[in-house]
Amino acid sequence: MSLRIYNSLSRQTEPLTPLEPGHVRMYVCGMTVYDYCHLGHARMVVVFDMVSRWFRASDYQVTYVRNITDIDDKIINRAIENGEPISTLTNRFIDAMHADSDELGLMHPNQEPRATDYINQMQGMIGKLIENELAYQADDGDVNFAVRLLPGYGSLSGKTLDELNAGERVAVTGGKRDPLDFVLWKSAKAEEPTDTRWQSPWGEGRPGWHIECSAMSCDLLGEHFDIHGGGADLQFPHHENEIAQSEGALYGKDRTPDDAPFVNYWMHNGHIRVNEEKMSKSLGNFFLIRDVLQSFDPEVLRFFMLKAHYRSPINYSDAQLEEARFGLVRLYTALAQAPSANIQALDPQNPWVLRFTQAMNDDFNTPEAI
């Protein structure tokens, strides 16, 4: 059975056909570094660590890129609260993120670009969008993307323009021509620190959240690549807007359904929930990775994450982790009692190896594989 992936864009499970045979290029939206990582972040990094490992086990070369957002309103506000430079804050939490990842036993991505290192690429893409008449500078100085001018907007979320509302990070301001328009370049405010602004053709300012991923992924993986991943909450507006600005910069308003897509496969992992609510810092119901690892072994946490299918939401509690701990003990007990000849017999035609491979090739069905 060839490897098949559920594509959020087509809403179908499709066989994996990399643009370059034998080489998978994958970009995953990473962390905004203003605080410690919580279990919602852990699920994303564990899921795509599993995905990249299975690609490699299946003899694919993998280029795995996961970005770091190191300029953002939340970062600026936290730095001002702490009275410290932006770089001091972000470097501290990047180090903490890496420490959590290492504690979880995860492989590092091939590349981990920081947004602030790609300002020139972002400005270049914004310039193309203005040239293609898909972006405009508003009276307040912000440069916005004109959503209604691009054919096909809404393909990832599956909604029409009339059904869509401005997203969580898409601020509706008086400078926008339409509430759905989203910011590409934010004009600097007088009260903001000097290390939060860059020179641009549109005045001092900083990039919007969405443009960074388009600029970094296109620069590192090309204008078309295989897989783009992230949490389910990013499907709209973030990933929808990535498609719009990336394909808008490449094709302009003349984009047609026959044009090559920005990304061939979109993958989204399910949320971790607490009392049937999504775990998030905004809701205050989050648990830090480092705190959970005070009580539970990292392998137990990974096992808990992978007992469920990556696209399914999972409920978190200490009782669920205790259950995962017992399940992992049962697994190792069975392994210890298995004849060593069976453990070493990783022949693809071994019926157990075959069943495991079939499960993993079926959209990374880790519950069945386990």
Disulfide bonds with the S-S distance in Angstrom:
none
